[in-house]
């Protein structure tokens, strides 16, 4: 992978992360305890199991390197990384 492609993918993931941060409270209501897939500032899929989410994304023909996958805990739960 060339430097330009890496920068493009980083920008895509950075935008997805910003989308999640801005909408986190709403996402906790809509997708509690689920993994979500974000593409172009939209949720394109969700599932309680990351393996099933990835399988869905593969079935949709999505390029996983350009999709942000994030876990959304239920409201009141804090996850430390």
N, C-alpha and C positions, 0 to 999 in steps of 0.2 A: 504494500500500500504506500502510495506516495504522500509526501508532506501535505499537499493541497487536499487530498482526500481525507487525511486524518483531521485536518483543521475543519473541513466541512462537517464531518461526523461529530466532532467535538461541539461545533456550533449548534447542530441539531439537538444533541443531548442537553446542552446548556439551555436552549430555548424550552425544551420539555421540562427541565427541572424548574425553570422560572414559572412555567404554567402551573406546575404542581404546587409550588410555594404560594402563588397568588390565590389559588383556588382550594387550598388544603381543607378548610373547614367544610366547604360544600362537598368535596370529595369524600370526606369522612362520613357524611350522611348518605351519599349515594353508593359508595363502594367500601363499606366497613369490612375490615379483615380480608381484603381482596388484593390481588396483584392487578395492576392496570398497565396497559400499553398505550403510550402517548406518541402520536405522530402529528406533526403540523398543529400543535396546540389543541388536539382533540383526543379524546379517549376512543380508541378503535377496538378495544377488546378488554375483557376483565375475567378473572377466574380466581377461585380460592386456592388453586394449586398452580404454581408457576410452570410446572411441566405441561399442564393442560393448556395454559395460556400460550406457551411457546408453540405447542402443537397447533393451536388455532391460528396463530400468526403464520406458521409455515403453510398451513392449508390455504390461507389467504394470499400466499405468494409474497409475503412481506420480507424485506431484507432486514434481518435482526440487528445488524450494526447501525441501522438508522432509526431504530425504535427504542424509546426509553421505557424500561419496565421498572415499576416501583411498587412497593407494598404500602397499602393505606391501612393503618390501624384504626380500630373503632375509636370514637371520641372518648377521651379520658385516658387513653393508653399512650405511653411515651416509649419510643424505641431509641436506644442509644447505639450509635455506630462506632 
